[in-house]
């Protein structure tokens, strides 16, 4: 039985909440934009486009699940799935490849319309402006704790935005929490920056249940997903980004631990020793927290 709901409360973001909320600004469009040569990354047709197709590709190509290529690519698709599920209006594509210019995901965010009271609708519809979709540039850092360099990753993210439009929102996605050093670096930036924490998919490597097995190993091991993980648990942004997404906030909902994979065709990759399937949570199973976009305390839908 699905228990996806639940309790909304002011939560994260870690520091975007210190700034007074402001209505989103129209994203400026340059009259010369049509004459500019596009610098956006265009990926070639890929053998995989989401988590299920990547896992099938890994089996067909005998890709060792303990390699950094496997764990990194799986995490990129995990981030893509989590953001698409939790932030209405986002459209993302994985870039991948050696010439990705440090960018893992790219796309746009059509900011959702805030909920309105009936009395507001007619007046605001007359004044409604067209907003250009917000360009997105995302870097994914699936990095173990001992080699974590948070502020450096923020600087690298800023560097990847040099060829992007002035209003592009750069987001760093990580398996770890945001740190004070990262907050400081983001707040000092002149570019629109954000940070999200997305938990990795929990898996069984051989006979061990762990979040992920890092590092390359000579011998491949059996890989099965437990159905847990893949949840969006933090979203913070700086003051520059607040010019475009200000007014929106972050709330919390409590979901089953396998909530992220519901509706995703992953059955063939799930570890299910009981034979009862992984679609439903056990009675009394601990719930986990996932964030949701809100406006004045109300969840925002597409």
C-alpha positions in Angstrom: 0.0 0.0 0.0 1.5 3.3 -1.0 2.0 6.0 1.6 3.4 8.8 -0.4 2.0 11.8 1.4 2.1 13.3 4.3 3.4 16.0 6.4 4.4 19.3 4.8 6.6 21.5 6.9 9.2 24.2 6.2 12.5 22.3 5.9 15.5 22.8 3.7 16.8 24.7 1.8 19.8 25.1 3.9 20.3 28.8 3.3 18.0 30.1 0.6 15.4 30.6 3.3 17.4 33.5 4.8 16.6 35.7 1.8 13.2 37.4 1.7 11.0 35.8 -0.9 10.4 37.7 -4.0 8.2 37.0 -7.0 10.1 35.4 -9.9 11.4 37.9 -12.5 10.8 37.5 -16.2 13.9 36.0 -17.7 15.4 38.5 -20.1 15.7 37.6 -23.7 18.4 39.3 -25.8 17.4 40.7 -29.1 20.7 39.4 -30.5 20.1 35.9 -29.2 18.9 34.6 -32.5 22.2 35.6 -34.2 24.4 34.0 -31.6 26.0 30.7 -32.3 24.5 28.1 -29.9 26.9 26.8 -27.3 24.6 24.3 -25.8 25.8 20.7 -25.6 24.2 18.3 -28.0 24.6 14.6 -27.1 24.6 12.0 -29.8 21.9 9.3 -29.8 22.6 7.2 -26.7 22.3 3.5 -26.0 20.5 4.5 -22.7 18.3 7.4 -21.6 17.2 6.4 -18.1 17.9 4.0 -15.2 16.3 0.9 -16.7 17.8 1.3 -20.2 21.3 2.0 -18.6 21.1 -1.1 -16.5 20.1 -3.2 -19.5 23.0 -1.7 -21.4 25.4 -2.5 -18.6 24.4 -6.1 -18.7 24.7 -6.3 -22.5 28.2 -4.8 -22.4 29.3 -6.6 -19.2 30.0 -3.3 -17.5 31.3 -4.1 -14.0 28.9 -2.5 -11.4 31.8 -1.6 -9.1 33.5 0.7 -11.6 33.3 4.5 -11.4 31.8 4.6 -14.9 28.8 2.4 -13.7 28.2 4.1 -10.3 28.7 7.6 -11.8 26.3 7.0 -14.7 23.7 5.4 -12.5 23.8 8.3 -10.1 23.4 10.8 -13.0 20.2 9.1 -14.0 19.1 8.9 -10.4 19.5 12.7 -10.1 17.6 13.2 -13.4 14.7 11.0 -12.1 14.5 12.7 -8.7 14.5 16.2 -10.0 11.9 15.4 -12.7 9.7 13.8 -10.1 9.9 16.5 -7.4 10.3 19.8 -9.2 7.4 20.4 -11.6 8.3 21.8 -15.0 11.8 20.4 -15.3 13.0 18.7 -18.5 16.5 17.1 -18.4 18.8 15.2 -20.7 22.0 13.4 -19.7 25.0 14.8 -21.6 27.7 12.2 -20.9 30.7 11.5 -22.9 34.3 12.7 -22.7 33.6 16.1 -24.2 30.8 17.1 -21.8 32.6 20.2 -20.6 32.0 19.2 -17.0 28.3 19.1 -17.5 26.3 15.9 -16.7 22.7 17.0 -17.2 21.3 19.9 -19.2 17.8 21.1 -19.8 15.2 23.7 -18.9 12.9 24.5 -16.0 9.4 25.9 -16.9 8.6 27.4 -13.5 5.2 26.3 -12.4 2.4 28.8 -11.9 1.8 29.5 -8.2 -1.5 28.4 -6.8 -4.0 31.3 -6.8 -7.2 32.2 -4.9 -10.3 32.3 -7.1 -10.6 36.1 -6.6 -7.1 36.6 -8.0 -7.4 34.6 -11.2 -9.2 37.1 -13.4 -7.0 40.0 -12.4 -3.7 38.1 -12.6 -4.6 36.5 -15.9 -4.7 39.9 -17.5 -1.3 40.8 -16.1 0.3 37.5 -16.7 3.6 37.6 -18.6 5.3 34.9 -20.6 8.4 33.6 -18.9 11.2 32.1 -20.9 12.2 28.6 -19.5 15.2 28.8 -17.1 18.2 27.0 -18.7 19.7 24.3 -16.4 23.3 23.1 -16.1 23.8 20.3 -13.6 27.0 18.6 -12.3 26.6 15.3 -10.4 29.2 14.4 -7.7 28.9 10.8 -6.5 31.9 11.2 -4.3 32.9 9.2 -1.2 33.6 11.2 2.0 37.4 11.1 2.2 37.8 12.8 -1.2 35.0 15.4 -0.9 36.0 18.9 -1.9 32.8 20.9 -1.6 33.8 24.5 -2.3 36.0 23.4 -5.2 33.0 21.7 -6.8 31.1 25.0 -6.6 33.9 26.8 -8.3 34.0 24.2 -11.0 30.3 24.6 -11.5 30.7 28.3 -11.9 33.3 27.6 -14.5 31.0 25.4 -16.5 28.5 28.3 -16.7 30.9 30.6 -18.6 29.5 29.4 -22.0 25.9 29.3 -20.8 23.3 32.1 -21.0 23.5 34.8 -18.2 20.3 33.5 -16.7 21.3 29.8 -16.6 20.9 28.1 -13.2 23.9 25.9 -12.3 23.1 23.0 -9.9 25.5 20.8 -8.0 23.9 17.4 -7.2 25.6 15.4 -4.5 25.1 12.3 -2.3 26.3 14.4 0.7 24.9 17.4 2.6 25.8 20.9 1.8 28.6 22.4 3.9 29.2 25.8 5.3 32.1 26.3 2.9 29.9 25.5 -0.1 27.2 28.0 1.2 29.8 30.7 1.4 31.1 30.0 -2.1 27.6 30.0 -3.5 26.6 33.3 -1.8 29.7 35.0 -3.2 29.0 34.0 -6.8 27.6 36.3 -9.4 25.9 33.4 -11.1 22.7 31.7 -10.3 23.7 28.5 -8.3 21.8 25.8 -6.6 22.6 22.6 -4.6 20.6 19.4 -4.3 21.2 16.3 -2.3 19.9 13.1 -3.9 20.4 9.8 -2.2 22.0 7.0 -4.3 20.0 3.9 -5.1 20.8 1.2 -2.5 22.0 -2.1 -4.0 23.2 -5.5 -3.2 26.7 -6.3 -4.4 27.2 -10.0 -4.2 25.8 -10.8 -0.7 26.3 -7.3 0.9 23.6 -4.7 1.1 25.2 -1.3 0.8 24.5 2.1 -0.7 27.2 1.8 -3.3 30.4 0.0 -3.9 33.1 2.4 -4.9 36.2 1.8 -6.9 37.2 -0.6 -9.7 37.6 -4.3 -9.0 39.0 -7.0 -11.2 36.1 -9.4 -10.6 32.6 -8.3 -11.4 30.0 -9.0 -8.7 26.2 -9.6 -8.9 24.3 -6.3 -8.7 20.7 -6.0 -7.6 18.7 -3.0 -6.4 16.9 -3.1 -3.1 14.3 -0.5 -4.3 15.5 2.1 -1.7 17.2 5.5 -2.2 16.9 7.9 -5.1 15.2 10.6 -2.9 15.6 14.4 -3.2 16.4 15.5 0.3 17.9 19.0 0.0 17.5 22.0 -2.4 19.3 25.3 -1.7 20.0 28.2 -3.9 21.8 31.5 -3.7 20.5 35.1 -4.0 21.2 35.4 -7.7 19.0 32.3 -8.3 16.4 33.8 -6.0 15.8 36.5 -8.6 14.3 33.8 -10.8 12.8 31.3 -8.4 12.1 33.5 -5.4 8.8 33.1 -3.8 8.9 29.3 -4.0 10.0 27.4 -1.0 10.8 23.9 0.1 8.6 21.6 2.3 8.9 18.0 3.4 6.8 14.9 2.8 7.3 11.5 4.2 7.3 8.5 1.8 8.0 4.8 1.8 11.7 4.0 1.3 11.0 2.5 -2.1 9.0 5.5 -3.2 11.5 6.7 -5.9 11.2 3.5 -8.0 7.4 3.2 -8.0 6.2 3.3 -11.6 9.7 2.7 -12.9 10.3 -0.6 -14.8 13.0 -2.0 -12.6 11.5 -5.3 -11.5 14.1 -7.3 -13.4 16.9 -5.5 -11.5 15.4 -5.8 -8.0 16.5 -8.2 -5.3 13.4 -10.0 -4.0 14.3 -13.0 -1.9 10.7 -13.3 -0.6 9.1 -13.5 -4.0 6.4 -11.0 -2.9 7.7 -8.1 -5.1 9.0 -4.7 -4.1 6.1 -2.6 -5.0 4.6 -2.2 -1.6 6.3 -1.3 1.7 6.0 -3.5 4.8 3.5 -2.4 7.5 5.3 -0.3 10.0 8.3 0.3 7.7 10.2 3.4 8.5 9.4 6.4 6.3 11.9 8.7 4.7 11.8 12.4 4.1 11.7 13.9 0.6 11.3 17.5 -0.3 8.6 19.1 -2.4 8.2 22.5 -4.0 5.8 24.8 -2.2 4.2 28.2 -2.5 2.9 29.8 0.7 2.9 26.4 2.3 0.9 24.7 -0.5 2.6 22.0 -2.6 3.0 23.1 -6.2 2.1 20.8 -9.1 2.9 21.0 -12.8 
